[in-house]
């Protein structure tokens, strides 16, 4: 039984804004949640908070003030399904299904961490006994216009795969993308449009980018675009990637069955937590798709993503934001060349919040039976 909920909100300044086609991140937020059970067992999770700008504090208050009554005194098992059902009317009433799903995702991850700790196993091995304890990474969060400066730093860390953000100015993006492809000719290069285009613009970009040998083009269309639009792009030479803005088992089943997207990218902090993301990963791999977890947040969610990828297996890559983020780095970035090393500590391997991030805390809430 869950006996206590603690949630911590942090905001760290960033030396340079992180630009996407739909907006700019001017600081790095994170929402970390700790669940403690009646027997003293505990686990950590992370709740998505990148957008909107004021979202982090809202998610924390949503958990404590609107959802704690559905969590405290309840078993850890089956939390994802139980809370999704129990909050459906609340989410509809305020028109906020996303924030509720994000809070539930963080809680599910905390329950998974707790279960693996009880078993005395790393989360990956608790989920899949044969899981490898290392996974390959790719660097992300790189604006294509700055790729010439950023990619050499990435390669110097031993990372041989990278993703650049496009969706700004098509002609300029393509010039920079061509130069990036030349630099990464002995590695792997991906591009992410962050839902920037309609179908004609996406097709025009692909027509020009198809000669560059990209591993994938991510979200060339909005997640809500008609399935026929996605299908019309699937015949291009460049494979498609999507999933960070998809939520729910039914929606992922539909996306996987469509076979329009080669690389499936659910985000452990946005929807589903460990339970949902592992199910999506296994369903994708079963039909020849690739699971590549999306993540651009703090250290707890990144470690959870690494364990999920290791447990799922397959040829996927772990997303590692190339921008500075003390709310991620304080938890450790255990790289060995281009691989992330999971270690053998129980659960996520995270005991306490690193003391060096305390100065970034903006809100701490605590409730218990």
DRENLUM-138384 format. One record per residue (C-alpha): residue number from 1; residue in one letter; x, y, z. Coordinates in pm, whole numbers, always signed. Layout:
REC  num  residuo      c1      c2      c3
REC  NUM        A       X       Y       Z
...
// end
This chain:
REC  num  residuo      c1      c2      c3
REC    1        X      +0      +0      +0
REC    2        X    +120    +349     -85
REC    3        X    +157    +545    +236
REC    4        X    +335    +866    +132
REC    5        X    +380   +1091    -173
REC    6        X    +664   +1343    -201
REC    7        X    +706   +1564    -506
REC    8        X    +990   +1804    -583
REC    9        X    +998   +2073    -852
REC   10        X   +1323   +2215    -987
REC   11        X   +1413   +2483   -1239
REC   12        X   +1770   +2521   -1360
REC   13        X   +1886   +2809   -1580
REC   14        X   +2024   +2715   -1916
REC   15        X   +2322   +2894   -2076
REC   16        X   +2143   +2899   -2410
REC   17        X   +1773   +2860   -2492
REC   18        X   +1672   +2526   -2643
REC   19        X   +1476   +2605   -2960
REC   20        X   +1220   +2386   -3132
REC   21        X    +995   +2463   -3426
REC   22        X    +703   +2533   -3189
REC   23        X    +873   +2721   -2906
REC   24        X   +1180   +2790   -2693
REC   25        X   +1276   +2642   -2355
REC   26        X   +1437   +2917   -2146
REC   27        X   +1507   +2705   -1839
REC   28        X   +1520   +2333   -1759
REC   29        X   +1240   +2214   -1532
REC   30        X   +1198   +1875   -1366
REC   31        X    +935   +1716   -1141
REC   32        X   +1055   +1419    -937
REC   33        X    +816   +1207    -731
REC   34        X    +890    +957    -454
REC   35        X    +637    +700    -338
REC   36        X    +679    +519      -8
REC   37        X    +482    +208     +84
REC   38        X    +354    +106    +425
REC   39        X    +636    -150    +460
REC   40        X    +899    +122    +401
REC   41        X    +978     +32     +40
REC   42        X   +1008    +330    -193
REC   43        X   +1068    +430    -554
REC   44        X   +1139    +733    -773
REC   45        X    +962    +858   -1086
REC   46        X    +964   +1165   -1309
REC   47        X    +668   +1363   -1442
REC   48        X    +691   +1547   -1776
REC   49        X    +719   +1924   -1728
REC   50        X    +888   +2079   -2034
REC   51        X    +573   +2244   -2165
REC   52        X    +403   +2478   -2098
REC   53        X    +652   +2708   -1928
REC   54        X    +456   +2700   -1602
REC   55        X    +382   +2329   -1622
REC   56        X    +618   +2192   -1357
REC   57        X    +454   +2350   -1054
REC   58        X    +111   +2272   -1197
REC   59        X    +191   +1899   -1226
REC   60        X    +313   +1888    -867
REC   61        X      +0   +2054    -734
REC   62        X    -220   +1839    -955
REC   63        X     -71   +1531    -795
REC   64        X     -97   +1644    -434
REC   65        X    -420   +1845    -444
REC   66        X    -626   +1656    -702
REC   67        X    -497   +1299    -716
REC   68        X    -348   +1204    -379
REC   69        X    -685   +1070    -261
REC   70        X    -672    +815    -542
REC   71        X    -315    +707    -462
REC   72        X    -273    +694     -84
REC   73        X    -382    +368     +74
REC   74        X    -388    +194    -265
REC   75        X    -169     -95    -387
REC   76        X    +122     -27    -620
REC   77        X     +23    -305    -862
REC   78        X    -205    -202   -1147
REC   79        X    -165    +169   -1081
REC   80        X    -154    +276   -1448
REC   81        X    -488    +122   -1541
REC   82        X    -655    +206   -1211
REC   83        X    -559    +575   -1208
REC   84        X    -627    +622   -1579
REC   85        X    -980    +501   -1524
REC   86        X   -1029    +688   -1195
REC   87        X    -916   +1025   -1336
REC   88        X   -1101   +1014   -1667
REC   89        X   -1387   +1237   -1552
REC   90        X   -1156   +1473   -1364
REC   91        X    -938   +1516   -1672
REC   92        X   -1242   +1572   -1892
REC   93        X   -1391   +1823   -1650
REC   94        X   -1087   +2050   -1671
REC   95        X    -984   +1960   -2027
REC   96        X    -641   +1839   -1918
REC   97        X    -595   +1473   -2010
REC   98        X    -224   +1533   -2079
REC   99        X    -125   +1658   -1733
REC  100        X    -318   +1378   -1563
REC  101        X    -149   +1119   -1787
REC  102        X    +192   +1272   -1715
REC  103        X    +142   +1255   -1339
REC  104        X     +25    +894   -1369
REC  105        X    +331    +813   -1579
REC  106        X    +563    +939   -1307
REC  107        X    +375    +743   -1042
REC  108        X    +392    +424   -1248
REC  109        X    +768    +461   -1285
REC  110        X    +803    +508    -908
REC  111        X    +605    +187    -853
REC  112        X    +827      +0   -1098
REC  113        X   +1140    +130    -924
REC  114        X    +993     +19    -590
REC  115        X    +915    -331    -722
REC  116        X   +1266    -377    -861
REC  117        X   +1417    -259    -532
REC  118        X   +1210    -514    -344
REC  119        X   +1344    -781    -580
REC  120        X   +1702    -657    -535
REC  121        X   +1747    -623    -912
REC  122        X   +1822    -343   -1157
REC  123        X   +1493    -238   -1313
REC  124        X   +1598    -370   -1656
REC  125        X   +1671    -717   -1514
REC  126        X   +1352    -712   -1306
REC  127        X   +1156    -648   -1627
REC  128        X   +1360    -885   -1843
REC  129        X   +1606   -1126   -1675
REC  130        X   +1829   -1140   -1984
REC  131        X   +1851    -763   -2031
REC  132        X   +2190    -623   -2124
REC  133        X   +2329    -364   -1885
REC  134        X   +2444    -127   -2159
REC  135        X   +2254     +46   -2439
REC  136        X   +2375    +267   -2726
REC  137        X   +2299    +639   -2715
REC  138        X   +2244    +920   -2959
REC  139        X   +2284   +1290   -2889
REC  140        X   +1981   +1514   -2942
REC  141        X   +1850   +1865   -2879
REC  142        X   +2085   +2012   -3141
REC  143        X   +1949   +2295   -3355
REC  144        X   +2054   +2224   -3711
REC  145        X   +2192   +2578   -3748
REC  146        X   +2443   +2509   -3468
REC  147        X   +2529   +2154   -3575
REC  148        X   +2868   +2253   -3711
REC  149        X   +2977   +2353   -3360
REC  150        X   +2782   +2091   -3163
REC  151        X   +2852   +1771   -3357
REC  152        X   +3232   +1773   -3306
REC  153        X   +3171   +1794   -2930
REC  154        X   +2934   +1500   -2953
REC  155        X   +3187   +1291   -3145
REC  156        X   +3458   +1384   -2896
REC  157        X   +3249   +1209   -2627
REC  158        X   +3258    +888   -2830
REC  159        X   +2897    +920   -2947
REC  160        X   +2851    +828   -3312
REC  161        X   +2481    +907   -3361
REC  162        X   +2306   +1243   -3337
REC  163        X   +1975   +1411   -3406
REC  164        X   +1930   +1771   -3517
REC  165        X   +1621   +1988   -3495
REC  166        X   +1473   +2119   -3820
REC  167        X   +1142   +2286   -3902
REC  168        X   +1258   +2648   -3900
REC  169        X   +1347   +2765   -4252
REC  170        X   +1342   +2480   -4504
REC  171        X   +1617   +2608   -4734
REC  172        X   +1852   +2698   -4450
REC  173        X   +1768   +2376   -4265
REC  174        X   +1859   +2168   -4567
REC  175        X   +2190   +2348   -4621
REC  176        X   +2288   +2287   -4261
REC  177        X   +2154   +1932   -4275
REC  178        X   +2369   +1851   -4579
REC  179        X   +2678   +1974   -4396
REC  180        X   +2583   +1772   -4088
REC  181        X   +2531   +1461   -4300
REC  182        X   +2879   +1504   -4449
REC  183        X   +3031   +1536   -4101
REC  184        X   +2841   +1230   -3976
REC  185        X   +2909   +1019   -4284
REC  186        X   +3076    +750   -4071
REC  187        X   +2805    +767   -3805
REC  188        X   +2428    +805   -3792
REC  189        X   +2227   +1125   -3834
REC  190        X   +1859   +1185   -3763
REC  191        X   +1637   +1493   -3792
REC  192        X   +1340   +1608   -3585
REC  193        X   +1080   +1853   -3719
REC  194        X    +874   +1867   -3396
REC  195        X    +542   +1857   -3588
REC  196        X    +635   +2168   -3787
REC  197        X    +477   +2099   -4127
REC  198        X    +161   +2021   -4314
REC  199        X    +167   +1743   -4572
REC  200        X    +291   +1949   -4873
REC  201        X    +576   +2103   -4671
REC  202        X    +675   +1767   -4524
REC  203        X    +677   +1602   -4864
REC  204        X    +882   +1884   -5014
REC  205        X   +1139   +1853   -4736
REC  206        X   +1161   +1475   -4773
REC  207        X   +1201   +1504   -5150
REC  208        X   +1516   +1707   -5090
REC  209        X   +1642   +1522   -4781
REC  210        X   +1598   +1167   -4910
REC  211        X   +1950   +1165   -5058
REC  212        X   +2118   +1240   -4725
REC  213        X   +2092    +894   -4572
REC  214        X   +1911   +1001   -4255
REC  215        X   +1828    +719   -4016
REC  216        X   +1489    +881   -3959
REC  217        X   +1285   +1200   -3987
REC  218        X   +1091   +1256   -3664
REC  219        X    +744   +1409   -3646
REC  220        X    +733   +1570   -3992
REC  221        X    +357   +1607   -3930
REC  222        X    +150   +1679   -3620
REC  223        X     +55   +1371   -3422
REC  224        X    -311   +1453   -3498
REC  225        X    -258   +1462   -3877
REC  226        X    -478   +1217   -4071
REC  227        X    -341    +864   -4097
REC  228        X    -355    +898   -4475
REC  229        X    -109   +1189   -4460
REC  230        X    +138    +984   -4257
REC  231        X     +91    +692   -4496
REC  232        X    +165    +913   -4795
REC  233        X    +507    +997   -4647
REC  234        X    +591    +640   -4551
REC  235        X    +703    +555   -4902
REC  236        X    +994    +799   -4890
REC  237        X   +1350    +673   -4867
REC  238        X   +1382    +826   -4521
REC  239        X   +1203    +625   -4246
REC  240        X    +968    +807   -4012
REC  241        X    +974    +829   -3633
REC  242        X    +702    +938   -3389
REC  243        X    +539    +859   -3057
REC  244        X    +631   +1121   -2797
REC  245        X    +294   +1292   -2853
REC  246        X     +88    +974   -2865
REC  247        X     -94    +858   -2551
REC  248        X    -294    +546   -2471
REC  249        X    -268    +180   -2564
REC  250        X    -532    +212   -2836
REC  251        X    -355    +503   -3004
REC  252        X     -22    +321   -3001
REC  253        X    -182      +1   -3130
REC  254        X    -327    +199   -3420
REC  255        X      +7    +365   -3493
REC  256        X    +197     +37   -3486
REC  257        X     -61    -141   -3700
REC  258        X     -44    +135   -3962
REC  259        X    +322     +47   -4031
REC  260        X    +384    +407   -4137
REC  261        X    +631    +474   -3856
REC  262        X    +949    +266   -3832
REC  263        X   +1081    +409   -3504
REC  264        X    +835    +417   -3211
REC  265        X    +919    +679   -2946
REC  266        X    +693    +679   -2639
REC  267        X    +809    +901   -2351
REC  268        X    +816    +740   -2006
REC  269        X    +733   +1071   -1834
REC  270        X    +451   +1178   -2068
REC  271        X    +237    +867   -2085
REC  272        X    +235    +513   -1952
REC  273        X    +538    +513   -1728
REC  274        X    +734    +188   -1726
REC  275        X    +426     -29   -1767
REC  276        X    +288    +142   -2075
REC  277        X    +619    +210   -2245
REC  278        X    +743    -148   -2211
REC  279        X    +416    -280   -2355
REC  280        X    +444     -44   -2654
REC  281        X    +809    -135   -2704
REC  282        X    +735    -506   -2712
REC  283        X    +439    -462   -2945
REC  284        X    +651    -256   -3184
REC  285        X    +940    -502   -3184
REC  286        X    +701    -793   -3245
REC  287        X    +609    -652   -3587
REC  288        X    +956    -543   -3692
REC  289        X    +944    -183   -3575
REC  290        X   +1217     -24   -3359
REC  291        X   +1172    +109   -3006
REC  292        X   +1369    +428   -2938
REC  293        X   +1251    +594   -2615
REC  294        X   +1198    +967   -2635
REC  295        X   +1331   +1170   -2344
REC  296        X   +1440   +1530   -2289
REC  297        X   +1405   +1587   -1917
REC  298        X   +1579   +1520   -1586
REC  299        X   +1795   +1239   -1458
REC  300        X   +1530   +1005   -1319
REC  301        X   +1335    +979   -1643
REC  302        X   +1655    +933   -1841
REC  303        X   +1769    +645   -1621
REC  304        X   +1422    +491   -1650
REC  305        X   +1441    +522   -2030
REC  306        X   +1776    +342   -2032
REC  307        X   +1636     +55   -1825
REC  308        X   +1331     +32   -2050
REC  309        X   +1542     +14   -2365
REC  310        X   +1763    -253   -2211
REC  311        X   +1460    -455   -2101
REC  312        X   +1287    -429   -2437
REC  313        X   +1594    -511   -2643
REC  314        X   +1613    -456   -3016
REC  315        X   +1831    -215   -3216
REC  316        X   +1702    +108   -3058
REC  317        X   +1904    +399   -2923
REC  318        X   +1877    +595   -2598
REC  319        X   +1813    +968   -2645
REC  320        X   +2068   +1183   -2462
REC  321        X   +2014   +1558   -2477
REC  322        X   +2338   +1731   -2577
REC  323        X   +2247   +2057   -2399
REC  324        X   +2358   +2141   -2048
REC  325        X   +2113   +2029   -1780
REC  326        X   +2225   +1997   -1416
REC  327        X   +1893   +1829   -1331
REC  328        X   +2003   +1543   -1554
REC  329        X   +2379   +1540   -1511
REC  330        X   +2371   +1537   -1129
REC  331        X   +2228   +1185   -1146
REC  332        X   +2525   +1070   -1353
REC  333        X   +2568   +1007   -1724
REC  334        X   +2758    +676   -1719
REC  335        X   +2891    +662   -2073
REC  336        X   +3141    +413   -2203
REC  337        X   +3214    +532   -2553
REC  338        X   +2878    +550   -2722
REC  339        X   +2702    +325   -2468
REC  340        X   +2511    +403   -2150
REC  341        X   +2605    +171   -1862
REC  342        X   +2313     +74   -1638
REC  343        X   +2497     -74   -1340
REC  344        X   +2377    -343   -1101
REC  345        X   +2218    -139    -820
REC  346        X   +1853    -222    -743
REC  347        X   +1578     -38    -925
REC  348        X   +1689    +272   -1111
REC  349        X   +2004    +288    -900
REC  350        X   +1900    +628    -755
REC  351        X   +1895    +648    -378
REC  352        X   +1836   +1017    -304
REC  353        X   +1810   +1342    -493
REC  354        X   +2161   +1479    -553
REC  355        X   +2237   +1758    -303
REC  356        X   +2387   +1978    -572
REC  357        X   +2044   +2038    -730
REC  358        X   +1887   +2164    -405
REC  359        X   +1951   +2527    -504
REC  360        X   +1723   +2483    -805
REC  361        X   +1421   +2360    -606
REC  362        X   +1112   +2582    -639
REC  363        X    +848   +2368    -470
REC  364        X    +835   +2062    -244
REC  365        X    +508   +1899    -140
REC  366        X    +451   +1601     +89
REC  367        X    +136   +1415    +188
REC  368        X     +78   +1084    +365
REC  369        X    -185    +874    +539
// end
